[in-house]
Amino acid sequence: MADKEPYNIKTDEDFHNVMEKIDKDMRDDGIPVTARQLKGWLKFSSRFGLGIMMSDPLSQKVMDWFETR
């Protein structure tokens, strides 16, 4: 696995761009739509080396992003 990226998300646009990349990677990997919300959250936290709980507002933001897709 590649090195962790520094968490450098400062704007909603930054967040959206990261989420689009994660979603594209999952589409390319054939991950079913029904699994993308949870797997996307895992990929997001892993990408930045974050140990965030599901109750964290950032986790909810990631999960909510997938609900709008």
Protein Blocks (a to p, Z undefined) as FASTA:
>chain_A
ZZddddfbfbfklmmmmmmmmmmmmmmnopafklmmmmmmmmmmmmnopacdfklmklmm
mmmmmmmZZ
